[in-house]
Amino acid sequence: MKILVLGADGYLGWPTMMHFAKKGHQVLGVDDYSRRQIAMQTSSEALMPNPNLEERVKIFNEISGHNIACRVGDLKDFRLFESVFSTFSPDAVIHYAEQPSAPYSLKGYEEAHYTLKNNLEVTHNLIWAVMKFAPKCHIVKLGTMGEYGTPNIDIEEGWLDIEHKGRKHKFLYPRQAGSLYHTTKVLDTDLIWFYVRTFNLRVTDLMQGPVYGLSTPETDLDQRLLPNFHYDDIFGTLVNRFLVQAVAKVPLTVYGKGGQIRGYLNLNDTLQCVDLAASNPAEEGELRIFNQLTETFSVNELAEKVKKVGDQMGLGVDIKPIENPRKEAEDHYYNPAHTGLLDLGLEPHYLTDDVLASMLEQVLNYKEAIDASKIMPRVKWNN
Ligand SMILES: NC(=O)c1ccc[n+]([C@@H]2O[C@H](COP(=O)([O-])OP(=O)(O)OC[C@H]3O[C@@H](n4cnc5c(N)ncnc54)[C@H](O)[C@@H]3O)[C@@H](O)[C@H]2O)c1
């Protein structure tokens, strides 16, 4: 297949590029380096130094003998899409190119406006590029489990059958996100659904939980191919943050009561999921939604897991609840369905003690680079 990866310089985009190349596909990635710029502006740089996309593509091609390609540019500009689609007509597009930080999206007006504009415009441009240049192309869009929020009923995979006054209809599952960033993902889904039902696009929307890890068969080829591993309050996902806090001997920062439950997955499983989605495309006129997670944990459970393994490694890990900077339920029901990707063949990598220990070992190699001032929450929306 010809695979186009949008957001190719990102935490997920870069390992995805290498994964599809290794599977024998023709791969082109696009990125505007906005995450790198935001990280610099907010003092949220990644733990390891990461060569930029063009440099990494060169390094990977030299080491592996593959021939992946990249373009640097802003996908808010439709002319970039026109240029990309006129030279590389993709069979599938993996769309990661959004501003993904909830705290950043609530930092101030400029950041909120940028997040709204960036995320919706890139999605809208992609839809139009596919309609104009490659109408059979399958869009694999990264959504988030955060679209659903934490409802007091089971979370289905994207759709819900409703019976009202004796009549039935199937609707998108009701969504109520907890940040502006997550709300842009809800709006993306609504936008996509309009175009799918009106213009017969084929789309898979992957409602992904927080991802952890920094090792895949391809990132292990060379230190310079590692993904961008963030541990700060802006870009760091929870498990990655706790791992670095354990190594830095900073007590694990549990927000509020710590009863917040989410669905997590290993970076390797993200690669499997997008691959399974791309290899088994949605039908024309279908918006297919999968919940992309492998297991659920509360914040307290994760903190205890990291503490247990860290203590076994002699790190002496403490846990310290702090005031929750977010407005969110801290003690709630959570039961998301997630069978769709398993039915397609997903073989989960679970968060075992061995997995945690190997991630801690990797972080220990970069212990000197940890900047503890990036750890405590700097953005608040708890009223
Ligand atoms: N990482 C997770 O745990 C997680 C969980 C759920 C959903 N997601 C979703 O997966 C996607 C990828 O997440 P990530 O963690 O890799 O984020 P990331 O910020 O590391 O990667 C996104 C990439 O997109 C690029 N980008 C953003 N706007 C762009 C534009 N206008 N033009 C070109 N490039 C642009 C950024 O520079 C960045 O490199 C996001 O859509 C995110 O919402 C991620």
The ligand as a Gaussian input file, in Angstrom:
#p B3LYP/6-31G(d) Opt

LIG

0 1
 N       -0.125000       9.764000      22.577000
 C       -1.260000       9.368000      23.124000
 O       -1.270000       8.805000      24.236000
 C       -2.557000       9.595000      22.411000
 C       -3.744000       9.107000      22.989000
 C       -4.947000       9.297000      22.326000
 C       -4.971000       9.937000      21.099000
 N       -3.800000      10.413000      20.557000
 C       -3.860000      11.094000      19.267000
 O       -2.887000      10.550000      18.397000
 C       -2.338000      11.574000      17.582000
 C       -0.832000      11.582000      17.704000
 O       -0.474000      11.784000      19.061000
 P        1.028000      11.987000      19.484000
 O        1.129000      11.647000      20.929000
 O        1.918000      11.317000      18.511000
 O        1.162000      13.572000      19.339000
 P        2.420000      14.427000      18.839000
 O        2.158000      15.834000      19.199000
 O        3.692000      13.819000      19.315000
 O        2.327000      14.252000      17.257000
 C        1.486000      15.017000      16.440000
 C        2.348000      15.546000      15.308000
 O        1.523000      16.279000      14.409000
 C        2.217000      17.426000      13.988000
 N        1.237000      18.436000      13.574000
 C        0.298000      19.047000      14.325000
 N       -0.374000      19.959000      13.595000
 C        0.146000      19.907000      12.343000
 C       -0.115000      20.620000      11.143000
 N       -1.005000      21.609000      11.089000
 N        0.600000      20.302000      10.032000
 C        1.553000      19.324000      10.075000
 N        1.853000      18.626000      11.193000
 C        1.153000      18.922000      12.310000
 C        3.041000      17.860000      15.202000
 O        4.167000      18.643000      14.867000
 C        3.435000      16.502000      15.811000
 O        4.711000      16.084000      15.377000
 C       -2.985000      12.882000      17.998000
 O       -4.032000      13.180000      17.125000
 C       -3.521000      12.566000      19.371000
 O       -4.641000      13.332000      19.638000
 C       -2.606000      10.256000      21.198000

